[in-house]
Structures are given as structure tokens and as C-alpha cells.
Amino acid sequence: MRVLSIDTSGRWNAIGLIDGNQALGDLVWEARDNSLRDVILNIDLVLGSAGLTLADVDGLAVGIGPGSWTGVRVGITVGKILAYATDKPLCGISSLDALAYQGRNVPTLICPVVDAGRGNVYAAFYRSGGETIARQGEDYAGDIEGLLKTVREPVLFLGDAVELHRQAISEGLGSLANYSSAGDDQKGGAIALLASYRFERGESDDALSLAPLYLKEPLAQALLAQERKGQKGIEIADSGWRAKC
């Protein structure tokens, strides 16, 4: 199955293209302005390099965050437009799932980390199941210290945001902390693969109702209250926000 993916939720934009388990293209560029024009041009570049057109693609995938409030909307908008124009199925994949999938071959707990701004992070824990990943518990939003307090075993940390907090992680966890070079710049192929698994199960998302997973009002209020009260983090589910898988 050929799947074209679009992700504009993080520091790096990505266009991925797969055919089954074979990567046909994975183009990344720094997200400076997230213009629709650049996304469209790079989609054409990836498809052209593979000798394909949109008509040859079986499904579309988009990164839905959590991530940049403005950026994530660009990718979803493009995905919706292409889905409507081509009548192709559309699938939304979370940024945390895509990052965690890159660590699927490690035996330890996996923790992707996404910058939430103002010193906060989004994160979640996963375990590898061979070629799959399984989420462990609820997603987390809060400061890095609160996240570290929940760790009791070796963990592989993934994502560009890890570098922002690497000193705190190392000081807080010592030998329990492990790091991977995999990051946002490799999410294109991961998003396409995760979407292909859903397509194979007959699943897809409604292009009309598919929405980004950015910082919504209940969570924004909870994080503000956290800062005022000196709390060390909250679970996203407690604020009315839950990641889609």
C-alpha cells in the first residue's frame, strides 16, 4: 500500500512516502514559516522523485500533534484538501506515537518528548511489541521534573525536545536515562507506516472532523494553574484532552 504522509507539527516539517514497508521518499526541512506553498512543492518533489503522482497513492497520512499550534494546522489543512480532491482515505497520527515508533526495537520503556513551550513538555510512555508499540498509561503535560518523578526503570528518550532538557533528565535519572538520535526529522516515514497499519485494518479518519492535537483551553488553564501553584505536572486526560491512536 502506498501512503503519502505530511507532518508540520514540530521543528522539522516532513513528507514521507512508502510502498508497503519500503521507503520511497522522506524529505525534511526546518519549519520556519510553514507555508502551504512549500509543503505542496515538496509533496510534488517527493512524488516526482519516486516517479509517482497523487493518483498512484492509496492513502494519505497527517501528523496531528501535539506540537506547534500554527504548524500542525498547516499539515492537516493540506491533508484534508488532498483527501477531498483525490477521494483518498485520510489518517491522523499523533506526534508522540510517531516518535515512539522509531524506538520500537528497543527492550526498555520508550518516552517521546515534545516541547509544549514555557518550560513544559508533552510526553507519553510506550513499550515495544516487535513491529508495534503499546502506550502505557495516559499522556503527560507539565514540566520535565514532574515527568521524571514517574520513572522507575530504564527509559529511552526520543525527540528534539529531549536536548532542551537533557541535563535535567541525566541529573534526575542517572543511568536509567538512555537517548536516541531518532527525532522529528525522521517522523515522515513513521507516520506513513503507522497510517498504513490502520488502513490495512479498514480504519481511517473523517477528513471533515479530523482536528489537531494542540494545547486546548482546558489544558492551557491547567498548566497555568500548575505554574501558579508550583505543581509538577498533570496527566492530559485529567484536563479533558486525550490523544488519538
Buried (B, 14 or more C-beta within 10 A) or exposed (E): BBBBBBBBBBBBBBBBBBBEEEBBBBBBEEBEEBEEEBBBEBBEEBBEEBEBEBEEBEBBBBBBBBBBBEBBBBBBBBBBBBBEEBEBBBBBBBBBBBBBBBBBEBEBBBBBBBBBEEBBBBBBBBBBEEEEBEBEEBBBBBBBBBBBEBBEEBBBBBBBBBBBBBEBBBEBBEEBBBBBEBBBBBBBBBBBBBBBBBBEEEEBBEBEEBBBBBBBEEBBEBBEEBEEEEBBBBBBEEBEBEBEE
